[in-house]
Amino acid sequence: MNSLIVRGATGIVFVGLLLAAILYGYIPFGILFGIVTGLAVNEFCNIAGEYKKTTFSTLSAVLGGMYLFFVLFAVTHFNIERPLTLLLPYILLVVYMFVSELYRKEGGALDNFAYFTLSQVYAALPFALLNILSSYGSTNNEHYSYVLPLAIFIFLWSNDTGAYCTGCTIGRHKMFERISPKKTWEGFAGGAVTAIIAGYVMSLFFDVLNTWQWMAMAAIVVVAGTLGDLIESCMKREMKIKDSGNILPGHGGILDRFDSCILAVPSVIIFLYLL
């Protein structure tokens, strides 16, 4: 019972903080997700260090990931005349991280190359790309709109709720039993229907997209979010760990809570670009 209370309380605080940061403007949004980016990179580097005994600097990876986030934050929310100039320090850091392996006498260089790159592409880039969604459809001088970031999480939460309820009641056919034994095709279908309904409801309140575009976006978030969840489960199973961290009592780590965003965010950006 105590564990359920802790899990519930953590979930309420987590959702409340997330919604507040998204709804109250680009400054809270940037602060929260900048911190989340750093925590996600740090978490990934820690589990990589335990699994492969990597020896690259976790601090450098964390600072690099956060810098990447704030570069996209500055580019999307302020009038930056030469945005590529802001990327130069980040590019120099990446070059340094690779060249420094030539002088390191311990640790596997290939593992360091691979896991440092993953820390940036897997753990940092999806959060940085949220900045692009947060500027889509903006009409004010701050170039910020909460609508699409909010929609991403509403669709993910709707999918999780629908999948859980459907899977627990009529779930029979396993999706990827080797990776995630509890996921079923019935649960997937229930989550998709719930999220698409949420997409239709969003279309009634926000005209950033039309009705079919909202519903298509919801479907894309369901597919990409489920794949992102499965990918993280696959990684944890390979590493023989239950959670990516313990920063969120009863929920695990940052990557455990945001794993669905890792593919959902870039997938939605591609969808909007094609529109």
C-alpha positions as CSV (number, residue, x, y, z in Angstrom):
1,M,0.0,0.0,0.0
2,N,2.8,2.4,0.9
3,S,4.5,1.8,-2.5
4,L,1.2,2.6,-4.3
5,I,0.9,5.9,-2.3
6,V,4.4,6.9,-3.1
7,R,3.9,6.0,-6.7
8,G,0.7,8.0,-6.9
9,A,2.1,11.0,-5.1
10,T,5.1,11.1,-7.3
11,G,2.9,10.8,-10.4
12,I,0.7,13.7,-9.3
13,V,3.7,15.9,-8.6
14,F,5.4,14.9,-11.9
15,V,2.3,15.6,-14.0
16,G,1.6,18.9,-12.2
17,L,5.2,20.2,-12.6
18,L,5.2,19.2,-16.3
19,L,1.9,20.9,-17.1
20,A,2.8,24.0,-15.2
21,A,6.1,24.3,-17.0
22,I,4.5,23.9,-20.4
23,L,1.5,26.2,-19.8
24,Y,3.3,29.1,-18.0
25,G,5.5,30.2,-20.9
26,Y,8.8,29.5,-22.6
27,I,11.0,30.4,-19.5
28,P,9.6,27.6,-17.2
29,F,9.5,25.3,-20.2
30,G,13.1,25.9,-21.0
31,I,14.2,25.6,-17.3
32,L,12.4,22.3,-16.7
33,F,13.3,20.6,-20.0
34,G,16.9,21.8,-19.8
35,I,17.2,20.2,-16.4
36,V,15.4,17.0,-17.7
37,T,17.9,16.9,-20.6
38,G,20.9,17.0,-18.2
39,L,19.3,14.4,-15.9
40,A,18.5,12.1,-18.8
41,V,22.1,12.3,-20.2
42,N,23.6,11.7,-16.8
43,E,21.3,8.7,-16.2
44,F,22.2,7.2,-19.6
45,C,26.0,7.7,-19.0
46,N,25.7,6.1,-15.5
47,I,24.0,2.9,-16.8
48,A,26.4,2.8,-19.8
49,G,29.3,3.1,-17.3
50,E,28.0,0.2,-15.3
51,Y,27.3,-1.9,-18.3
52,K,30.3,-1.3,-20.5
53,K,32.7,0.4,-18.0
54,T,32.9,3.5,-20.2
55,T,35.4,6.1,-19.2
56,F,34.5,9.3,-21.0
57,S,33.5,12.3,-19.0
58,T,29.9,12.2,-17.9
59,L,30.0,15.9,-17.0
60,S,31.1,16.8,-20.5
61,A,28.3,14.7,-22.0
62,V,25.7,16.3,-19.6
63,L,26.9,19.8,-20.4
64,G,27.0,19.0,-24.1
65,G,23.4,17.7,-24.0
66,M,22.1,20.7,-22.1
67,Y,24.0,23.1,-24.4
68,L,22.4,21.5,-27.4
69,F,19.0,21.9,-25.7
70,F,19.5,25.6,-25.0
71,V,20.9,26.3,-28.5
72,L,17.6,25.1,-30.0
73,F,15.8,26.9,-27.3
74,A,17.5,30.2,-28.2
75,V,17.1,29.7,-31.9
76,T,13.3,28.9,-31.7
77,H,12.3,31.5,-29.1
78,F,14.6,34.5,-29.9
79,N,15.6,36.2,-33.1
80,I,19.0,34.7,-33.6
81,E,20.7,36.0,-36.8
82,R,23.4,33.5,-37.1
83,P,22.2,30.3,-35.3
84,L,24.9,28.0,-36.6
85,T,27.5,30.1,-34.7
86,L,25.9,29.0,-31.5
87,L,26.6,25.4,-32.4
88,L,30.3,25.9,-32.8
89,P,31.1,25.2,-29.0
90,Y,29.0,22.0,-29.2
91,I,30.8,20.8,-32.4
92,L,34.2,21.5,-30.7
93,L,33.1,19.5,-27.7
94,V,32.1,16.5,-29.8
95,V,35.4,16.7,-31.7
96,Y,37.3,17.0,-28.4
97,M,35.5,13.9,-26.9
98,F,36.5,11.8,-29.9
99,V,40.1,13.1,-30.2
100,S,40.7,12.7,-26.5
101,E,40.2,8.9,-26.8
102,L,43.6,8.9,-28.7
103,Y,45.3,9.8,-25.4
104,R,43.3,7.7,-23.0
105,K,45.1,4.7,-21.6
106,E,42.1,2.9,-20.1
107,G,38.7,1.9,-21.3
108,G,37.5,0.8,-24.7
109,A,37.6,3.6,-27.2
110,L,34.8,2.1,-29.4
111,D,32.5,1.9,-26.4
112,N,33.3,5.4,-25.4
113,F,32.6,6.7,-29.0
114,A,29.4,4.8,-29.2
115,Y,27.9,5.6,-25.8
116,F,28.9,9.2,-25.9
117,T,27.2,9.6,-29.2
118,L,24.1,7.8,-27.9
119,S,24.0,10.0,-24.9
120,Q,23.6,13.0,-27.3
121,V,21.3,11.4,-29.9
122,Y,19.2,9.2,-27.7
123,A,19.1,11.1,-24.4
124,A,19.5,14.8,-25.4
125,L,18.3,15.4,-28.9
126,P,14.6,14.5,-28.5
127,F,14.2,17.0,-25.6
128,A,16.1,19.6,-27.7
129,L,13.6,19.0,-30.5
130,L,10.7,19.8,-28.2
131,N,11.7,23.4,-28.7
132,I,10.7,23.2,-32.4
133,L,7.2,21.9,-31.4
134,S,6.9,24.7,-28.8
135,S,7.2,27.3,-31.4
136,Y,4.8,25.8,-33.9
137,G,1.7,28.0,-34.3
138,S,2.9,30.7,-32.0
139,T,1.5,34.2,-32.5
140,N,3.3,36.2,-29.9
141,N,6.8,37.9,-29.8
142,E,8.1,35.1,-27.6
143,H,7.7,32.6,-30.4
144,Y,6.2,30.1,-28.0
145,S,3.0,28.0,-28.1
146,Y,2.2,25.4,-25.5
147,V,-0.3,23.5,-27.7
148,L,1.8,20.8,-29.4
149,P,4.1,20.0,-26.4
150,L,1.0,19.7,-24.3
151,A,-0.7,17.5,-27.0
152,I,2.3,15.2,-27.1
153,F,1.9,14.3,-23.5
154,I,-1.9,14.2,-23.5
155,F,-1.7,11.6,-26.4
156,L,1.0,9.6,-24.6
157,W,-1.0,9.6,-21.3
158,S,-4.2,8.8,-23.1
159,N,-2.4,5.9,-24.9
160,D,-1.0,4.6,-21.6
161,T,-4.4,4.7,-19.9
162,G,-6.3,3.1,-22.8
163,A,-3.6,0.4,-23.3
164,Y,-3.5,-0.4,-19.6
165,C,-7.3,-0.7,-19.2
166,T,-7.8,-2.7,-22.4
167,G,-4.8,-4.9,-21.9
168,C,-5.9,-5.8,-18.3
169,T,-9.4,-6.7,-19.4
170,I,-9.2,-8.4,-22.8
171,G,-5.4,-8.5,-23.5
172,R,-4.5,-11.9,-24.9
173,H,-2.0,-11.6,-27.8
174,K,1.5,-10.5,-26.8
175,M,3.2,-7.9,-28.9
176,F,6.9,-8.4,-28.0
177,E,6.9,-11.0,-25.2
178,R,10.7,-11.3,-25.2
179,I,11.1,-7.6,-24.5
180,S,7.9,-6.5,-22.7
181,P,5.8,-9.5,-21.6
182,K,2.8,-7.3,-20.4
183,K,2.2,-5.5,-23.7
184,T,-0.6,-6.9,-25.9
185,W,-2.0,-6.1,-29.3
186,E,-5.4,-5.5,-27.7
187,G,-3.9,-3.0,-25.3
188,F,-2.1,-1.3,-28.2
189,A,-5.4,-1.0,-30.1
190,G,-7.2,0.3,-27.0
191,G,-4.5,2.9,-26.4
192,A,-4.6,4.0,-30.0
193,V,-8.4,4.5,-30.0
194,T,-8.2,6.5,-26.7
195,A,-5.4,8.7,-28.1
196,I,-7.2,9.3,-31.4
197,I,-10.3,10.3,-29.5
198,A,-8.1,12.7,-27.5
199,G,-6.9,14.0,-30.9
200,Y,-10.4,14.7,-31.9
201,V,-11.1,16.5,-28.7
202,M,-8.0,18.7,-29.1
203,S,-9.3,19.7,-32.6
204,L,-12.4,21.2,-30.9
205,F,-10.3,23.6,-28.8
206,F,-7.2,24.3,-30.9
207,D,-7.1,25.2,-34.6
208,V,-3.3,24.8,-35.0
209,L,-4.2,21.6,-37.0
210,N,-7.5,20.5,-38.6
211,T,-9.4,17.5,-37.3
212,W,-7.9,14.8,-39.4
213,Q,-4.4,16.2,-38.8
214,W,-4.9,16.1,-35.0
215,M,-6.1,12.5,-35.2
216,A,-3.2,11.5,-37.5
217,M,-0.8,13.2,-35.1
218,A,-2.3,11.2,-32.2
219,A,-1.9,7.9,-34.2
220,I,1.7,8.8,-34.9
221,V,2.4,9.5,-31.3
222,V,0.9,6.2,-30.3
223,V,3.1,4.2,-32.7
224,A,6.3,6.1,-32.1
225,G,5.7,6.2,-28.4
226,T,5.1,2.5,-28.2
227,L,8.3,1.8,-30.2
228,G,10.2,4.2,-27.9
229,D,9.0,2.4,-24.9
230,L,9.9,-1.0,-26.4
231,I,13.4,0.3,-27.4
232,E,14.1,1.4,-23.8
233,S,12.8,-1.9,-22.5
234,C,15.1,-3.7,-24.9
235,M,18.1,-1.7,-23.7
236,K,17.3,-2.4,-20.0
237,R,16.8,-6.1,-20.7
238,E,20.2,-6.2,-22.4
239,M,21.8,-4.3,-19.5
240,K,19.9,-6.5,-17.0
241,I,18.4,-3.6,-15.1
242,K,14.9,-2.9,-14.0
243,D,14.9,0.9,-14.1
244,S,17.1,3.5,-15.7
245,G,17.4,5.3,-12.4
246,N,15.6,6.0,-9.1
247,I,15.1,9.8,-9.2
248,L,11.3,9.4,-9.3
249,P,10.2,7.2,-6.4
250,G,7.9,4.4,-7.6
251,H,8.5,5.3,-11.2
252,G,12.2,4.8,-11.8
253,G,14.3,7.2,-13.7
254,I,13.9,10.1,-16.1
255,L,14.4,7.8,-19.2
256,D,11.7,5.5,-17.8
257,R,9.2,8.3,-17.7
258,F,10.2,10.0,-21.0
259,D,11.1,6.9,-23.1
260,S,7.9,7.3,-25.2
261,C,9.0,10.9,-26.2
262,I,12.3,9.8,-27.7
263,L,10.7,8.7,-31.0
264,A,7.4,10.5,-30.7
265,V,8.9,14.0,-30.8
266,P,11.0,13.6,-34.0
267,S,8.2,11.7,-35.6
268,V,5.7,14.5,-35.0
269,I,8.2,17.0,-36.4
270,I,8.6,14.9,-39.6
271,F,4.8,14.8,-39.8
272,L,4.5,18.5,-39.5
273,Y,7.2,19.1,-42.1
274,L,5.4,16.9,-44.6
275,L,2.2,18.9,-44.0
